[in-house]
Amino acid sequence: MVEPNYDLVRAQAQLAFLFERDAKYAEAQDLLQQIIDAPMPLEVRHRVAETYARVLRLRNKWSELDHFLDPYLERLKTEGDSE
């Protein structure tokens, strides 16, 4: 089994955060979709999920937002994360 490359995921997440900051929402969404299910530290996962949800909201992608948030929040509950 290949070890997850946390440094690569962090770099991709940082690039997506910069896209979002610069109002390049389509680019941010594309990059976040690529990494959203990748193994990453929990603090990075929370920030990625928050940014992804915000980008979907800013792009008026309400259906996609619902399809993302429901399973994400359920997964957090089953993993024991109460935040």
PDB file of N, CA, C and O in Angstrom:
ATOM      1  N   MET A   1       0.836  -1.179   0.000  1.00  0.00           N
ATOM      2  CA  MET A   1       0.000   0.000   0.000  1.00  0.00           C
ATOM      3  C   MET A   1       0.887   1.251   0.000  1.00  0.00           C
ATOM      4  O   MET A   1       1.904   1.300   0.692  1.00  0.00           O
ATOM      5  N   VAL A   2       0.496   2.239  -0.769  1.00  0.00           N
ATOM      6  CA  VAL A   2       1.251   3.467  -0.894  1.00  0.00           C
ATOM      7  C   VAL A   2       0.852   4.417   0.236  1.00  0.00           C
ATOM      8  O   VAL A   2      -0.332   4.603   0.519  1.00  0.00           O
ATOM      9  N   GLU A   3       1.848   5.006   0.868  1.00  0.00           N
ATOM     10  CA  GLU A   3       1.589   5.985   1.931  1.00  0.00           C
ATOM     11  C   GLU A   3       1.003   7.253   1.319  1.00  0.00           C
ATOM     12  O   GLU A   3       1.438   7.684   0.251  1.00  0.00           O
ATOM     13  N   PRO A   4       0.019   7.853   1.988  1.00  0.00           N
ATOM     14  CA  PRO A   4      -0.555   9.104   1.469  1.00  0.00           C
ATOM     15  C   PRO A   4       0.490  10.218   1.473  1.00  0.00           C
ATOM     16  O   PRO A   4       1.313  10.315   2.384  1.00  0.00           O
ATOM     17  N   ASN A   5       0.440  11.045   0.451  1.00  0.00           N
ATOM     18  CA  ASN A   5       1.371  12.169   0.336  1.00  0.00           C
ATOM     19  C   ASN A   5       0.689  13.421   0.887  1.00  0.00           C
ATOM     20  O   ASN A   5       0.088  14.197   0.143  1.00  0.00           O
ATOM     21  N   TYR A   6       0.794  13.600   2.198  1.00  0.00           N
ATOM     22  CA  TYR A   6       0.145  14.728   2.854  1.00  0.00           C
ATOM     23  C   TYR A   6       0.673  16.073   2.362  1.00  0.00           C
ATOM     24  O   TYR A   6      -0.078  17.046   2.283  1.00  0.00           O
ATOM     25  N   ASP A   7       1.956  16.129   2.033  1.00  0.00           N
ATOM     26  CA  ASP A   7       2.522  17.393   1.550  1.00  0.00           C
ATOM     27  C   ASP A   7       1.885  17.812   0.233  1.00  0.00           C
ATOM     28  O   ASP A   7       1.598  18.991   0.029  1.00  0.00           O
ATOM     29  N   LEU A   8       1.662  16.853  -0.662  1.00  0.00           N
ATOM     30  CA  LEU A   8       1.033  17.162  -1.939  1.00  0.00           C
ATOM     31  C   LEU A   8      -0.405  17.636  -1.730  1.00  0.00           C
ATOM     32  O   LEU A   8      -0.833  18.617  -2.338  1.00  0.00           O
ATOM     33  N   VAL A   9      -1.146  16.940  -0.872  1.00  0.00           N
ATOM     34  CA  VAL A   9      -2.529  17.328  -0.607  1.00  0.00           C
ATOM     35  C   VAL A   9      -2.581  18.716   0.030  1.00  0.00           C
ATOM     36  O   VAL A   9      -3.432  19.531  -0.327  1.00  0.00           O
ATOM     37  N   ARG A  10      -1.676  18.989   0.973  1.00  0.00           N
ATOM     38  CA  ARG A  10      -1.634  20.332   1.588  1.00  0.00           C
ATOM     39  C   ARG A  10      -1.355  21.408   0.544  1.00  0.00           C
ATOM     40  O   ARG A  10      -1.965  22.477   0.574  1.00  0.00           O
ATOM     41  N   ALA A  11      -0.428  21.129  -0.387  1.00  0.00           N
ATOM     42  CA  ALA A  11      -0.098  22.107  -1.431  1.00  0.00           C
ATOM     43  C   ALA A  11      -1.298  22.325  -2.359  1.00  0.00           C
ATOM     44  O   ALA A  11      -1.603  23.461  -2.723  1.00  0.00           O
ATOM     45  N   GLN A  12      -1.969  21.250  -2.737  1.00  0.00           N
ATOM     46  CA  GLN A  12      -3.152  21.389  -3.588  1.00  0.00           C
ATOM     47  C   GLN A  12      -4.258  22.156  -2.852  1.00  0.00           C
ATOM     48  O   GLN A  12      -4.933  23.001  -3.440  1.00  0.00           O
ATOM     49  N   ALA A  13      -4.432  21.857  -1.576  1.00  0.00           N
ATOM     50  CA  ALA A  13      -5.435  22.573  -0.783  1.00  0.00           C
ATOM     51  C   ALA A  13      -5.091  24.054  -0.705  1.00  0.00           C
ATOM     52  O   ALA A  13      -5.975  24.899  -0.846  1.00  0.00           O
ATOM     53  N   GLN A  14      -3.828  24.380  -0.484  1.00  0.00           N
ATOM     54  CA  GLN A  14      -3.422  25.788  -0.413  1.00  0.00           C
ATOM     55  C   GLN A  14      -3.691  26.501  -1.731  1.00  0.00           C
ATOM     56  O   GLN A  14      -4.139  27.648  -1.736  1.00  0.00           O
ATOM     57  N   LEU A  15      -3.423  25.836  -2.841  1.00  0.00           N
ATOM     58  CA  LEU A  15      -3.708  26.429  -4.143  1.00  0.00           C
ATOM     59  C   LEU A  15      -5.209  26.672  -4.303  1.00  0.00           C
ATOM     60  O   LEU A  15      -5.616  27.719  -4.806  1.00  0.00           O
ATOM     61  N   ALA A  16      -6.025  25.720  -3.881  1.00  0.00           N
ATOM     62  CA  ALA A  16      -7.479  25.892  -3.949  1.00  0.00           C
ATOM     63  C   ALA A  16      -7.925  27.064  -3.069  1.00  0.00           C
ATOM     64  O   ALA A  16      -8.811  27.825  -3.459  1.00  0.00           O
ATOM     65  N   PHE A  17      -7.322  27.213  -1.888  1.00  0.00           N
ATOM     66  CA  PHE A  17      -7.661  28.339  -1.010  1.00  0.00           C
ATOM     67  C   PHE A  17      -7.327  29.666  -1.688  1.00  0.00           C
ATOM     68  O   PHE A  17      -8.076  30.636  -1.577  1.00  0.00           O
ATOM     69  N   LEU A  18      -6.201  29.697  -2.386  1.00  0.00           N
ATOM     70  CA  LEU A  18      -5.811  30.923  -3.097  1.00  0.00           C
ATOM     71  C   LEU A  18      -6.769  31.215  -4.247  1.00  0.00           C
ATOM     72  O   LEU A  18      -7.141  32.368  -4.467  1.00  0.00           O
ATOM     73  N   PHE A  19      -7.171  30.176  -4.982  1.00  0.00           N
ATOM     74  CA  PHE A  19      -8.170  30.365  -6.044  1.00  0.00           C
ATOM     75  C   PHE A  19      -9.450  30.956  -5.463  1.00  0.00           C
ATOM     76  O   PHE A  19     -10.015  31.894  -6.023  1.00  0.00           O
ATOM     77  N   GLU A  20      -9.901  30.410  -4.347  1.00  0.00           N
ATOM     78  CA  GLU A  20     -11.136  30.895  -3.719  1.00  0.00           C
ATOM     79  C   GLU A  20     -10.974  32.341  -3.273  1.00  0.00           C
ATOM     80  O   GLU A  20     -11.872  33.159  -3.473  1.00  0.00           O
ATOM     81  N   ARG A  21      -9.854  32.654  -2.681  1.00  0.00           N
ATOM     82  CA  ARG A  21      -9.581  34.019  -2.230  1.00  0.00           C
ATOM     83  C   ARG A  21      -9.602  35.012  -3.391  1.00  0.00           C
ATOM     84  O   ARG A  21     -10.064  36.143  -3.242  1.00  0.00           O
ATOM     85  N   ASP A  22      -9.102  34.582  -4.539  1.00  0.00           N
ATOM     86  CA  ASP A  22      -9.026  35.445  -5.713  1.00  0.00           C
ATOM     87  C   ASP A  22     -10.271  35.360  -6.598  1.00  0.00           C
ATOM     88  O   ASP A  22     -10.261  35.805  -7.745  1.00  0.00           O
ATOM     89  N   ALA A  23     -11.333  34.788  -6.053  1.00  0.00           N
ATOM     90  CA  ALA A  23     -12.633  34.671  -6.738  1.00  0.00           C
ATOM     91  C   ALA A  23     -12.541  33.839  -8.020  1.00  0.00           C
ATOM     92  O   ALA A  23     -13.280  34.083  -8.974  1.00  0.00           O
ATOM     93  N   LYS A  24     -11.654  32.877  -8.042  1.00  0.00           N
ATOM     94  CA  LYS A  24     -11.563  31.923  -9.153  1.00  0.00           C
ATOM     95  C   LYS A  24     -12.274  30.648  -8.697  1.00  0.00           C
ATOM     96  O   LYS A  24     -11.653  29.607  -8.483  1.00  0.00           O
ATOM     97  N   TYR A  25     -13.585  30.766  -8.556  1.00  0.00           N
ATOM     98  CA  TYR A  25     -14.376  29.722  -7.919  1.00  0.00           C
ATOM     99  C   TYR A  25     -14.425  28.429  -8.715  1.00  0.00           C
ATOM    100  O   TYR A  25     -14.392  27.350  -8.124  1.00  0.00           O
ATOM    101  N   ALA A  26     -14.502  28.505 -10.020  1.00  0.00           N
ATOM    102  CA  ALA A  26     -14.539  27.291 -10.841  1.00  0.00           C
ATOM    103  C   ALA A  26     -13.231  26.510 -10.687  1.00  0.00           C
ATOM    104  O   ALA A  26     -13.247  25.286 -10.558  1.00  0.00           O
ATOM    105  N   GLU A  27     -12.109  27.217 -10.700  1.00  0.00           N
ATOM    106  CA  GLU A  27     -10.811  26.565 -10.538  1.00  0.00           C
ATOM    107  C   GLU A  27     -10.695  25.948  -9.150  1.00  0.00           C
ATOM    108  O   GLU A  27     -10.201  24.831  -8.998  1.00  0.00           O
ATOM    109  N   ALA A  28     -11.151  26.678  -8.146  1.00  0.00           N
ATOM    110  CA  ALA A  28     -11.119  26.161  -6.775  1.00  0.00           C
ATOM    111  C   ALA A  28     -11.980  24.909  -6.666  1.00  0.00           C
ATOM    112  O   ALA A  28     -11.564  23.915  -6.071  1.00  0.00           O
ATOM    113  N   GLN A  29     -13.168  24.955  -7.234  1.00  0.00           N
ATOM    114  CA  GLN A  29     -14.063  23.802  -7.158  1.00  0.00           C
ATOM    115  C   GLN A  29     -13.438  22.582  -7.834  1.00  0.00           C
ATOM    116  O   GLN A  29     -13.469  21.485  -7.277  1.00  0.00           O
ATOM    117  N   ASP A  30     -12.876  22.763  -9.017  1.00  0.00           N
ATOM    118  CA  ASP A  30     -12.255  21.645  -9.732  1.00  0.00           C
ATOM    119  C   ASP A  30     -11.140  21.009  -8.898  1.00  0.00           C
ATOM    120  O   ASP A  30     -11.060  19.785  -8.800  1.00  0.00           O
ATOM    121  N   LEU A  31     -10.293  21.825  -8.309  1.00  0.00           N
ATOM    122  CA  LEU A  31      -9.177  21.303  -7.529  1.00  0.00           C
ATOM    123  C   LEU A  31      -9.671  20.636  -6.245  1.00  0.00           C
ATOM    124  O   LEU A  31      -9.185  19.568  -5.871  1.00  0.00           O
ATOM    125  N   LEU A  32     -10.620  21.256  -5.583  1.00  0.00           N
ATOM    126  CA  LEU A  32     -11.154  20.675  -4.354  1.00  0.00           C
ATOM    127  C   LEU A  32     -11.853  19.349  -4.616  1.00  0.00           C
ATOM    128  O   LEU A  32     -11.763  18.436  -3.795  1.00  0.00           O
ATOM    129  N   GLN A  33     -12.545  19.226  -5.742  1.00  0.00           N
ATOM    130  CA  GLN A  33     -13.192  17.960  -6.094  1.00  0.00           C
ATOM    131  C   GLN A  33     -12.162  16.846  -6.260  1.00  0.00           C
ATOM    132  O   GLN A  33     -12.436  15.686  -5.951  1.00  0.00           O
ATOM    133  N   GLN A  34     -10.987  17.204  -6.745  1.00  0.00           N
ATOM    134  CA  GLN A  34      -9.940  16.203  -6.960  1.00  0.00           C
ATOM    135  C   GLN A  34      -9.358  15.688  -5.652  1.00  0.00           C
ATOM    136  O   GLN A  34      -8.927  14.538  -5.575  1.00  0.00           O
ATOM    137  N   ILE A  35      -9.342  16.535  -4.615  1.00  0.00           N
ATOM    138  CA  ILE A  35      -8.671  16.128  -3.381  1.00  0.00           C
ATOM    139  C   ILE A  35      -9.619  15.853  -2.220  1.00  0.00           C
ATOM    140  O   ILE A  35      -9.168  15.413  -1.163  1.00  0.00           O
ATOM    141  N   ILE A  36     -10.908  16.097  -2.379  1.00  0.00           N
ATOM    142  CA  ILE A  36     -11.840  16.039  -1.260  1.00  0.00           C
ATOM    143  C   ILE A  36     -11.847  14.678  -0.563  1.00  0.00           C
ATOM    144  O   ILE A  36     -12.072  14.618   0.646  1.00  0.00           O
ATOM    145  N   ASP A  37     -11.610  13.597  -1.284  1.00  0.00           N
ATOM    146  CA  ASP A  37     -11.632  12.259  -0.692  1.00  0.00           C
ATOM    147  C   ASP A  37     -10.242  11.699  -0.421  1.00  0.00           C
ATOM    148  O   ASP A  37     -10.104  10.558   0.019  1.00  0.00           O
ATOM    149  N   ALA A  38      -9.219  12.496  -0.681  1.00  0.00           N
ATOM    150  CA  ALA A  38      -7.846  12.033  -0.454  1.00  0.00           C
ATOM    151  C   ALA A  38      -7.560  11.964   1.050  1.00  0.00           C
ATOM    152  O   ALA A  38      -8.122  12.733   1.830  1.00  0.00           O
ATOM    153  N   PRO A  39      -6.694  11.051   1.443  1.00  0.00           N
ATOM    154  CA  PRO A  39      -6.284  11.023   2.850  1.00  0.00           C
ATOM    155  C   PRO A  39      -5.552  12.314   3.196  1.00  0.00           C
ATOM    156  O   PRO A  39      -4.668  12.757   2.463  1.00  0.00           O
ATOM    157  N   MET A  40      -5.932  12.910   4.319  1.00  0.00           N
ATOM    158  CA  MET A  40      -5.288  14.147   4.762  1.00  0.00           C
ATOM    159  C   MET A  40      -5.506  14.298   6.257  1.00  0.00           C
ATOM    160  O   MET A  40      -6.425  13.700   6.816  1.00  0.00           O
ATOM    161  N   PRO A  41      -4.667  15.093   6.908  1.00  0.00           N
ATOM    162  CA  PRO A  41      -4.864  15.343   8.330  1.00  0.00           C
ATOM    163  C   PRO A  41      -6.230  15.997   8.573  1.00  0.00           C
ATOM    164  O   PRO A  41      -6.750  16.713   7.717  1.00  0.00           O
ATOM    165  N   LEU A  42      -6.789  15.740   9.737  1.00  0.00           N
ATOM    166  CA  LEU A  42      -8.135  16.199  10.051  1.00  0.00           C
ATOM    167  C   LEU A  42      -8.277  17.713   9.947  1.00  0.00           C
ATOM    168  O   LEU A  42      -9.293  18.196   9.446  1.00  0.00           O
ATOM    169  N   GLU A  43      -7.291  18.468  10.404  1.00  0.00           N
ATOM    170  CA  GLU A  43      -7.407  19.925  10.335  1.00  0.00           C
ATOM    171  C   GLU A  43      -7.432  20.429   8.894  1.00  0.00           C
ATOM    172  O   GLU A  43      -8.099  21.419   8.590  1.00  0.00           O
ATOM    173  N   VAL A  44      -6.713  19.755   8.017  1.00  0.00           N
ATOM    174  CA  VAL A  44      -6.742  20.103   6.596  1.00  0.00           C
ATOM    175  C   VAL A  44      -8.093  19.713   6.009  1.00  0.00           C
ATOM    176  O   VAL A  44      -8.672  20.466   5.226  1.00  0.00           O
ATOM    177  N   ARG A  45      -8.601  18.525   6.387  1.00  0.00           N
ATOM    178  CA  ARG A  45      -9.892  18.061   5.885  1.00  0.00           C
ATOM    179  C   ARG A  45     -10.997  19.050   6.224  1.00  0.00           C
ATOM    180  O   ARG A  45     -11.846  19.342   5.382  1.00  0.00           O
ATOM    181  N   HIS A  46     -10.995  19.565   7.441  1.00  0.00           N
ATOM    182  CA  HIS A  46     -12.032  20.529   7.834  1.00  0.00           C
ATOM    183  C   HIS A  46     -11.946  21.803   6.989  1.00  0.00           C
ATOM    184  O   HIS A  46     -12.965  22.321   6.533  1.00  0.00           O
ATOM    185  N   ARG A  47     -10.741  22.295   6.788  1.00  0.00           N
ATOM    186  CA  ARG A  47     -10.587  23.525   6.010  1.00  0.00           C
ATOM    187  C   ARG A  47     -10.949  23.294   4.538  1.00  0.00           C
ATOM    188  O   ARG A  47     -11.561  24.156   3.907  1.00  0.00           O
ATOM    189  N   VAL A  48     -10.574  22.143   3.998  1.00  0.00           N
ATOM    190  CA  VAL A  48     -10.924  21.809   2.620  1.00  0.00           C
ATOM    191  C   VAL A  48     -12.439  21.724   2.472  1.00  0.00           C
ATOM    192  O   VAL A  48     -13.007  22.275   1.529  1.00  0.00           O
ATOM    193  N   ALA A  49     -13.092  21.032   3.406  1.00  0.00           N
ATOM    194  CA  ALA A  49     -14.552  20.888   3.340  1.00  0.00           C
ATOM    195  C   ALA A  49     -15.247  22.237   3.477  1.00  0.00           C
ATOM    196  O   ALA A  49     -16.214  22.514   2.766  1.00  0.00           O
ATOM    197  N   GLU A  50     -14.761  23.074   4.382  1.00  0.00           N
ATOM    198  CA  GLU A  50     -15.351  24.404   4.558  1.00  0.00           C
ATOM    199  C   GLU A  50     -15.201  25.240   3.289  1.00  0.00           C
ATOM    200  O   GLU A  50     -16.148  25.903   2.864  1.00  0.00           O
ATOM    201  N   THR A  51     -14.033  25.209   2.697  1.00  0.00           N
ATOM    202  CA  THR A  51     -13.795  25.976   1.469  1.00  0.00           C
ATOM    203  C   THR A  51     -14.629  25.431   0.317  1.00  0.00           C
ATOM    204  O   THR A  51     -15.190  26.198  -0.466  1.00  0.00           O
ATOM    205  N   TYR A  52     -14.709  24.116   0.213  1.00  0.00           N
ATOM    206  CA  TYR A  52     -15.499  23.498  -0.851  1.00  0.00           C
ATOM    207  C   TYR A  52     -16.970  23.893  -0.719  1.00  0.00           C
ATOM    208  O   TYR A  52     -17.614  24.245  -1.708  1.00  0.00           O
ATOM    209  N   ALA A  53     -17.495  23.836   0.496  1.00  0.00           N
ATOM    210  CA  ALA A  53     -18.890  24.229   0.725  1.00  0.00           C
ATOM    211  C   ALA A  53     -19.109  25.698   0.377  1.00  0.00           C
ATOM    212  O   ALA A  53     -20.121  26.051  -0.227  1.00  0.00           O
ATOM    213  N   ARG A  54     -18.170  26.545   0.755  1.00  0.00           N
ATOM    214  CA  ARG A  54     -18.294  27.976   0.458  1.00  0.00           C
ATOM    215  C   ARG A  54     -18.258  28.234  -1.047  1.00  0.00           C
ATOM    216  O   ARG A  54     -19.031  29.042  -1.560  1.00  0.00           O
ATOM    217  N   VAL A  55     -17.367  27.551  -1.745  1.00  0.00           N
ATOM    218  CA  VAL A  55     -17.263  27.715  -3.198  1.00  0.00           C
ATOM    219  C   VAL A  55     -18.557  27.266  -3.880  1.00  0.00           C
ATOM    220  O   VAL A  55     -19.046  27.937  -4.789  1.00  0.00           O
ATOM    221  N   LEU A  56     -19.105  26.144  -3.445  1.00  0.00           N
ATOM    222  CA  LEU A  56     -20.374  25.687  -4.030  1.00  0.00           C
ATOM    223  C   LEU A  56     -21.479  26.702  -3.779  1.00  0.00           C
ATOM    224  O   LEU A  56     -22.293  26.970  -4.663  1.00  0.00           O
ATOM    225  N   ARG A  57     -21.508  27.265  -2.578  1.00  0.00           N
ATOM    226  CA  ARG A  57     -22.519  28.282  -2.256  1.00  0.00           C
ATOM    227  C   ARG A  57     -22.330  29.517  -3.127  1.00  0.00           C
ATOM    228  O   ARG A  57     -23.302  30.052  -3.659  1.00  0.00           O
ATOM    229  N   LEU A  58     -21.106  29.969  -3.275  1.00  0.00           N
ATOM    230  CA  LEU A  58     -20.827  31.168  -4.068  1.00  0.00           C
ATOM    231  C   LEU A  58     -21.135  30.959  -5.552  1.00  0.00           C
ATOM    232  O   LEU A  58     -21.400  31.916  -6.280  1.00  0.00           O
ATOM    233  N   ARG A  59     -21.097  29.706  -5.988  1.00  0.00           N
ATOM    234  CA  ARG A  59     -21.411  29.397  -7.391  1.00  0.00           C
ATOM    235  C   ARG A  59     -22.869  28.994  -7.575  1.00  0.00           C
ATOM    236  O   ARG A  59     -23.271  28.566  -8.657  1.00  0.00           O
ATOM    237  N   ASN A  60     -23.659  29.134  -6.510  1.00  0.00           N
ATOM    238  CA  ASN A  60     -25.084  28.764  -6.542  1.00  0.00           C
ATOM    239  C   ASN A  60     -25.289  27.306  -6.939  1.00  0.00           C
ATOM    240  O   ASN A  60     -26.210  26.983  -7.689  1.00  0.00           O
ATOM    241  N   LYS A  61     -24.447  26.448  -6.444  1.00  0.00           N
ATOM    242  CA  LYS A  61     -24.533  25.006  -6.706  1.00  0.00           C
ATOM    243  C   LYS A  61     -25.188  24.336  -5.493  1.00  0.00           C
ATOM    244  O   LYS A  61     -24.574  23.502  -4.827  1.00  0.00           O
ATOM    245  N   TRP A  62     -26.433  24.707  -5.218  1.00  0.00           N
ATOM    246  CA  TRP A  62     -27.122  24.284  -4.001  1.00  0.00           C
ATOM    247  C   TRP A  62     -27.331  22.776  -3.961  1.00  0.00           C
ATOM    248  O   TRP A  62     -27.168  22.169  -2.903  1.00  0.00           O
ATOM    249  N   SER A  63     -27.680  22.168  -5.059  1.00  0.00           N
ATOM    250  CA  SER A  63     -27.893  20.729  -5.083  1.00  0.00           C
ATOM    251  C   SER A  63     -26.589  19.987  -4.785  1.00  0.00           C
ATOM    252  O   SER A  63     -26.570  19.032  -4.009  1.00  0.00           O
ATOM    253  N   GLU A  64     -25.506  20.436  -5.409  1.00  0.00           N
ATOM    254  CA  GLU A  64     -24.202  19.823  -5.156  1.00  0.00           C
ATOM    255  C   GLU A  64     -23.783  20.023  -3.705  1.00  0.00           C
ATOM    256  O   GLU A  64     -23.171  19.141  -3.102  1.00  0.00           O
ATOM    257  N   LEU A  65     -24.111  21.180  -3.151  1.00  0.00           N
ATOM    258  CA  LEU A  65     -23.788  21.459  -1.757  1.00  0.00           C
ATOM    259  C   LEU A  65     -24.512  20.479  -0.835  1.00  0.00           C
ATOM    260  O   LEU A  65     -23.913  19.930   0.090  1.00  0.00           O
ATOM    261  N   ASP A  66     -25.800  20.264  -1.091  1.00  0.00           N
ATOM    262  CA  ASP A  66     -26.555  19.289  -0.293  1.00  0.00           C
ATOM    263  C   ASP A  66     -25.963  17.882  -0.420  1.00  0.00           C
ATOM    264  O   ASP A  66     -25.839  17.164   0.572  1.00  0.00           O
ATOM    265  N   HIS A  67     -25.599  17.495  -1.646  1.00  0.00           N
ATOM    266  CA  HIS A  67     -25.038  16.164  -1.867  1.00  0.00           C
ATOM    267  C   HIS A  67     -23.664  16.007  -1.219  1.00  0.00           C
ATOM    268  O   HIS A  67     -23.251  14.893  -0.896  1.00  0.00           O
ATOM    269  N   PHE A  68     -22.966  17.104  -1.031  1.00  0.00           N
ATOM    270  CA  PHE A  68     -21.666  17.047  -0.358  1.00  0.00           C
ATOM    271  C   PHE A  68     -21.827  17.071   1.154  1.00  0.00           C
ATOM    272  O   PHE A  68     -21.229  16.252   1.852  1.00  0.00           O
ATOM    273  N   LEU A  69     -22.620  17.991   1.662  1.00  0.00           N
ATOM    274  CA  LEU A  69     -22.702  18.192   3.110  1.00  0.00           C
ATOM    275  C   LEU A  69     -23.342  17.030   3.857  1.00  0.00           C
ATOM    276  O   LEU A  69     -22.843  16.626   4.907  1.00  0.00           O
ATOM    277  N   ASP A  70     -24.416  16.494   3.344  1.00  0.00           N
ATOM    278  CA  ASP A  70     -25.103  15.420   4.065  1.00  0.00           C
ATOM    279  C   ASP A  70     -24.179  14.235   4.362  1.00  0.00           C
ATOM    280  O   ASP A  70     -24.061  13.844   5.524  1.00  0.00           O
ATOM    281  N   PRO A  71     -23.522  13.652   3.360  1.00  0.00           N
ATOM    282  CA  PRO A  71     -22.625  12.528   3.660  1.00  0.00           C
ATOM    283  C   PRO A  71     -21.404  12.954   4.487  1.00  0.00           C
ATOM    284  O   PRO A  71     -20.923  12.193   5.326  1.00  0.00           O
ATOM    285  N   TYR A  72     -20.909  14.167   4.247  1.00  0.00           N
ATOM    286  CA  TYR A  72     -19.735  14.631   4.991  1.00  0.00           C
ATOM    287  C   TYR A  72     -20.063  14.744   6.478  1.00  0.00           C
ATOM    288  O   TYR A  72     -19.302  14.267   7.320  1.00  0.00           O
ATOM    289  N   LEU A  73     -21.176  15.364   6.796  1.00  0.00           N
ATOM    290  CA  LEU A  73     -21.564  15.518   8.193  1.00  0.00           C
ATOM    291  C   LEU A  73     -21.863  14.166   8.834  1.00  0.00           C
ATOM    292  O   LEU A  73     -21.536  13.948  10.001  1.00  0.00           O
ATOM    293  N   GLU A  74     -22.470  13.272   8.093  1.00  0.00           N
ATOM    294  CA  GLU A  74     -22.744  11.934   8.622  1.00  0.00           C
ATOM    295  C   GLU A  74     -21.448  11.189   8.901  1.00  0.00           C
ATOM    296  O   GLU A  74     -21.325  10.507   9.918  1.00  0.00           O
ATOM    297  N   ARG A  75     -20.486  11.319   8.002  1.00  0.00           N
ATOM    298  CA  ARG A  75     -19.189  10.668   8.208  1.00  0.00           C
ATOM    299  C   ARG A  75     -18.499  11.213   9.442  1.00  0.00           C
ATOM    300  O   ARG A  75     -17.883  10.453  10.190  1.00  0.00           O
ATOM    301  N   LEU A  76     -18.589  12.519   9.670  1.00  0.00           N
ATOM    302  CA  LEU A  76     -17.986  13.103  10.864  1.00  0.00           C
ATOM    303  C   LEU A  76     -18.617  12.541  12.133  1.00  0.00           C
ATOM    304  O   LEU A  76     -17.922  12.273  13.112  1.00  0.00           O
ATOM    305  N   LYS A  77     -19.939  12.363  12.112  1.00  0.00           N
ATOM    306  CA  LYS A  77     -20.627  11.790  13.269  1.00  0.00           C
ATOM    307  C   LYS A  77     -20.138  10.366  13.549  1.00  0.00           C
ATOM    308  O   LYS A  77     -19.878  10.008  14.697  1.00  0.00           O
ATOM    309  N   THR A  78     -20.017   9.566  12.503  1.00  0.00           N
ATOM    310  CA  THR A  78     -19.595   8.174  12.699  1.00  0.00           C
ATOM    311  C   THR A  78     -18.133   8.074  13.103  1.00  0.00           C
ATOM    312  O   THR A  78     -17.731   7.107  13.751  1.00  0.00           O
ATOM    313  N   GLU A  79     -17.332   9.070  12.725  1.00  0.00           N
ATOM    314  CA  GLU A  79     -15.922   9.079  13.112  1.00  0.00           C
ATOM    315  C   GLU A  79     -15.729   9.662  14.506  1.00  0.00           C
ATOM    316  O   GLU A  79     -14.622   9.645  15.045  1.00  0.00           O
ATOM    317  N   GLY A  80     -16.813  10.178  15.089  1.00  0.00           N
ATOM    318  CA  GLY A  80     -16.731  10.687  16.453  1.00  0.00           C
ATOM    319  C   GLY A  80     -16.322  12.135  16.559  1.00  0.00           C
ATOM    320  O   GLY A  80     -15.972  12.577  17.653  1.00  0.00           O
ATOM    321  N   ASP A  81     -16.346  12.898  15.482  1.00  0.00           N
ATOM    322  CA  ASP A  81     -15.989  14.313  15.521  1.00  0.00           C
ATOM    323  C   ASP A  81     -17.250  15.116  15.801  1.00  0.00           C
ATOM    324  O   ASP A  81     -18.165  15.140  14.978  1.00  0.00           O
ATOM    325  N   SER A  82     -17.304  15.761  16.934  1.00  0.00           N
ATOM    326  CA  SER A  82     -18.514  16.486  17.317  1.00  0.00           C
ATOM    327  C   SER A  82     -18.522  17.935  16.844  1.00  0.00           C
ATOM    328  O   SER A  82     -19.527  18.627  17.005  1.00  0.00           O
ATOM    329  N   GLU A  83     -17.424  18.405  16.265  1.00  0.00           N
ATOM    330  CA  GLU A  83     -17.376  19.793  15.794  1.00  0.00           C
ATOM    331  C   GLU A  83     -18.056  19.877  14.479  1.00  0.00           C
ATOM    332  O   GLU A  83     -18.136  20.957  13.893  1.00  0.00           O
TER     333      GLU A  83
END
